[in-house]
Amino acid sequence: MKLASYWLETATPFAGAAAGPMEGRADAVVVGGGFTGLSAALALARQGASVVVLEAGRVAAGASGRNGGHVNNGTSHDFAALAARFGTDHARALYRAYDAAVDTVERIVREEQIQCDFRRSGKIKLAAKPAHYDKLARSFEILHRDCDPDTDLVPRERIREEVGSDAFFGGLLYRKSAMMHMGRFGAGLAEAAARAGARIFEDAPVTALTRRNGHAHAVTTARGTIEAAQVLIATGPSREGPFAWFRRRIVPVGSFIVVTEPLTPGQLDSIMPTRRTATTTKHIGNYFRISPDDRLIWGGRARFAMSNPTEDAKSGDVLRAQLRATFPQLKEVRLDYCWGGLVDMTEDRLPRAGEHEGLFYAMGLSGHGAQMSVHLGQQMAKVIAGDPTANPFGKLDWPAITFNYGTPWFLPLVGAWYSLKDRLE
């Protein structure tokens, strides 16, 4: 089992990074070369701005290249809960931002001709307990009526039409969801931004931000300093650099994934006949799909720990056991890949985008990053160009998380709490 991201291992890396020192001036500097930053850079360059992207490592090799490969609509919350908190109109606008996010990914794939196996597959949200199905059914009534008619309820007696397992008690089907190859999309998005005129610097972690006036900053890296008229912070769960204000508001949570060897058509039909993306309803649940080359990609929180080779291997063992418990017909199947990544979680699991002390930002994607990162990059480019109404999350406040000072010391406690809730609920 290789401790590496399947997406990054099976894609041709971006080869168009800028060489030499970084200097001069740019209309916009984007800090972070993942999907958010690259999408914003593409949009800003298309608007005619001079754009520089600063990536601490390799483009799209962080969270953007280490996720489960889902491009799902729907929120982490049931629609009734969102409506109770924000009112129906605001909840509907938030929900539809996720629909728009999937549309944005599809549009960019089409316009830039990115070969990334994008497919509108639909998503099935699987009830792990009978009570979970009852909750999905209540949520479905409101969701289907008031917001998303492209949803359907799948009772337990029909669940094997979707997933070949006795572990689930029904599900909620979202037809707008999609999937794609994340490594190929990331490289293609970087190439598109570079074609549009953005200069992309790798191995360029930001070490200082010095405000000049308004939105203007001097942005310093080990490769030099550049003057920026406007700056977008798109670093997600960055643990380094002058981003303490953002770190107070985000908890980086590890998420882990294993990938099987290629499966036979019979095996594929026995576990996922519809080939959708799938998620489960537990707090510490799983998410899975089939890869373009017929492998099962199986992920989950597994352990509340940061990703590193030791932790990834331990988490791989947990995921192997979960996979076999769900699909015993795959108990002899080999695992070829295992890796971990960080999810930038906000306290309420809703993304945040806006402006703080002259810096624009988009982050806190909370497990919906593949599609929302691309969408927020495009929308924040419009905000930077002068349209504040383009930000779908502009009405949300963002207080600091109590006792969170950037080091997630409390993750084991959070894991224990969610484990208890999964047992009791």
N, C-alpha and C positions, 0 to 999 in steps of 0.2 A: 504494500500500500504506500503510494507516494504522498508525502506531506507537502502538497502543492495544490494550488487552485486549478481545477480542470479548465476553467475559462481561460486563464492566462497561459496554461500549457498548450492549449489547442488553438491558439490564435497567433497570427503574425504580429509582433510588437510594432507599435508606432515608431517610425524611424526618422521623423521630420523635426526633431527637437532642435532649437536654436543653439548654435555654438558660440564660443567666445564669451567675453564679459558682458554683463548687463549694465546698460547706462542709458542716459538720455531722458526722454520724456514720452509719456503715452497718454492718450485720452482716458484709457481705462486699464487698470491693472487688476487681474483676477487672481486671487490667492487660493490655489487648489486646482489641480488638474484632473479631477474626477468628472463624473457626468455633469454635475451642476456647473462647475467652472468652464468646462469645454463647451457646453450648450450655450452658456452666457457669452463666451468668447465668440462663438459662431454667429450668434445673433447681433452682437455689437459690431463685429467686423462687417457683417452684411449691411449694417446701417451706415458704414463709412468711417467708423471710429478706428483709431490706431489702438491696438489691443496687445497686452502682454499677459501671458499666463505663467504663473510661478508655481511649480510643483516640487514638493520636498523630495520626492522619490521619482518613480516612473508614472507616466500618465495612466489613469484608470486602473492602477494596480492596488489601490487601497480598497475601500468598501465597494467601489464600483466594479471591481474585478473579483470580488470575494463573496458574492451573495448567492442566492438560490436560483437566479435566472427567471424570476417571475416579473411580469409587467401587469400588475393587478389593479383593477378598479375596486371601489369599496374601501371603507375606512376600518381602522382598528376597533372602532366603537360601533355598536348597533345604532341604527338611525334614530330610533326612539330616544336613546340616551342623549344623542347630539341635539335633537329637537327640544328635549326637556331643558338642556343647559343653555342653548343659544336661541331658541325659537325656531319654528319650522323653516322660515325663509333663509335664515343664516345657515342652518344645518344643511338645507338643500344646496346652498351655494358651496359650502365646504365639500359635501359629497360629490358634487358635479365637477369640482376641481380635479378630483381623481379620475373621473371619466375623461376630462380634457387632457390630463397627463398622459393617458394611454394614447389618445389621439395625436398628441404632440410627438411622442416617440415614433408612431407609425408614419407621420408626415415627414419627419427628418430622415427616417430610413428610406422612404420613397424618394424624396427630393435629392438626397445625397448618394443614393444608390449604394447603401451600405449592406453588404452581404453578411447578415447576422442571423439568418433563420427566424426572422420575426414571423409570428403566427398568432392570429386571434383564436385562442384555444378555449376561452372561458375558464372560470375558476369554480371549484366546489369547496365550500367551507363545511367541514365534516364535524358532526356532533360526536364528541367523545363519551358522552353520557346521555341517558334519556332526558334528564332535566335540561341539558344543553340544547337538545332538539326542541323542546318546548319553548325555550327562550328564542331560538332561531325562528320558530313558527310565529311567535308574537311579533318579533321584529320584522319579519317578512311582510306581514299584513300592512304595517305602516309604510315600510320601504316601498313595496310594490305599488301601493296606492298613491303615495305622495311624492315619490322621487324617482324610482327606477323600475319601470315596467319590464325591463329586460332581465328580470330575476325570476327564479322559480324555486319552489320547495320540493325536495326529493325525500319522501318518507323512507323509513327503514326497509320496507319490503321492496323498494326499488333501488336501494343504495348500491347493490352489486352491478347495476347498469353503469355506475360511475367508477367504483373502486372495488377490487376483488378481495375484500377483507370483511371479517365478522366483527371488527373492532369498533364499528361506527353505527350510530343510531339514526341516521338520516343526514341531510345536508341542505345547504342553501347555495343555489347556483347563480353565479354572476356571469352573464354571457359576453360582456364587453372586455373581459380580461384577456391577456396575451402572454407570450413568452418569447425569449430571444437568447442568442448566444452573447453573453455579456462581454467577453474578451474581444470578439470581433466587432461588436458595436462600439466599444470604447476606442479601439484603434481607428475605426472608421470615422467616429465623431472627431477625434483629434486631427485626422487627415482633412476632414471637411473644414474645421476651424483654420487650419494652416493654409488651405487653398484660398479661404476667404481673406487671408492677410494677417491673421493673429500670429504673433511670435510666441512660441511655447518653449519655456525653459524648464528642463528637468534638473534634478539634484540642486534645487534652489530654494531651500527652506527660508522663510521670512524670519529674520531675527529682530527687526525693529520697524515700527511704524511711527513716523513723526508727522503730526498734523501741521499743515501750512496755514490754510484758511479754507473755510467752507468744507468742501469734500476733498480738497487737494491734500495729498500726503507724499512724503518721501518714504519709499519702501526699500528697506535694506535687506540684502541677502549676502551670503558668503561670496557670491559671484558679482557683487556690485550693488549700486543704489540707482533706483529709477524714480523720477518725479511723475506722479500720477494725478491727473485732474480728478479722477474718481476711482474708488477702490471697492471691489466686491469680495467679501470674505466667504469662501465656499469650501471650507476645510473640514466640515463635518466634525468628527470626534478627535480633532487634532490635540495631541498631548504636549506639543512643543510650540514655542513662539509666543508673541505678545497678544494672546487671545484669552486672558484670564476672565474677562467679562462673560465671554461665551461659555467657557468651561464651567462657570458657576451654574449654568442653566441647562447643561447637557450631562447625561450619565452614559458613558461608553460601556455597552454591554456586549459581551462576547456571544457570537453565534457561530455554529459549527456545521460542517457539511461533509458527507461522504458520497462517493459515486461508485456504483457497481461496474463490473465488467459489462461489455455489450450483452444484451439479452436477446433471446430468440423471439420471433413474432408470437409464438405461443405463450411465452412468459409475459411479454408485454400485454397481451390481451387478457391474461389472467389477473393482472394487478391494476391496470389503468386502461380499460377498453376505449375510453373517450379521449385519452391523451391530454387531459386538462392539467392546469396547475391545481394543487390541492393544499389546503391548510387545515389544521385541526383547532378545536375550540378551547383546548387547555391553555392555561397561562404559560406553562412550560410545555408547549406543544411541538408539533412538527410541521414541516412544509416539504412538498415534494413534487416532482415532475419527471418527464422523460426527456433525455438530451437529444440533440439532432442525430447522434450516432447510436441511439437505442439503449442508453444506460439509464438507470434510475438514479436521480439526484435527490438525496434525502438529507434534510437539515433540521436543526432545532437548537434550542438554547443549550441542551445537554448538561452543561455545567456553568455556574455563574463565575466565570474566570476569564482572564484576558487571553488572547490568542498568542501562543508561542509553540514551538515544536513539541515540547513536553505536554502542554495542556491540550494541544490539538490531538495528539495520539490518545490521551485519556478520554477525551470527548468522543473520538472515533469509536472507542469501545462501547460507550454508552449508546451512541447512535446505531451501531451494529445490532445491539440487543433490541432497541426499539423497532428497527426495521424488521428483524426476524419475528418479533412478536406480532407485528401488524401484517406481514406477508410471510407466513411460514413456508410458503411454496418457494421462497428465495433463500432458504436457510443455508444452502450449499454454494450460493453465489459468491464470487470473490469481490472484494472491495479494491478498487484501483487507485482512488484518490481520497484524501482527507485534508481539510484545511479549516481555518477559522478566520473570522473577521470581526470588526466592531460595528455595532449598530448605535447611531447617535440618538439616544432616547431623550425626549423631553418628559417633564413630569406628567403631562396629560396625554402624551403620545400623539400630539398634533404638531406638524412642522411649524417652523417660524421663519419669517422673512421680513425684512424691513431695513431700518436705518438706526444706527447707534453712534452718536458722537462723530458724525461725518462719514462713517463707514456703512456701506450697504452690506447686507448679509442674507444668506439662505442656507438653512441647515436644520438639524433636529428632525430628520425624516422618519425616524421611529419605526423602521421595518418596512416602509413603503418607498424606499429610496430609488429603485431602478427607474420608475416612471416619474415620480415627483421631482427628482433631482433634475431630470432633463427639462421638465415643464417649468420649474422654478427658475432655472437658468435663463430660459427664454423670456419668462415674465419679468424677472428682475432686470434684464436688459432693457425692457420697455420702461421700467421704473427709472432706471439710470438715465434714459433718454428723455424723461420728463413726464411720464404717465403714471402717477402713484396708484391709480385705480386698477392697474394690471396685477397688483399683488393680491392673490386670493386669501392670504392670511394676514393682511394688513390690520384687521380689526382686533387681533388677539394680543393681549398684553403678555409679558414674558418676565415674570419675577424670578429671582434666583431660587434654586432649590435649597431648602434648609439643610444645613450641615454639609453641603456639597461644596468643596473648595478645590475641585479638580482631580482629586485622587479618590476613586470610588471604593473606599474602605468598607462601605456598607453592603457591597454586592452579595456576600454570603448570607447576610440577614435577609436581603430582598429575595434571594433564591429560596431560603427556608420558608418565608412567608407565602410565596407563590406556590410552593410545593404543598403547603398545608391547605391553601385554598383549593388546589386541584383535588385534594383528597376529600374535602368537605363539601364542595359545591356539586 
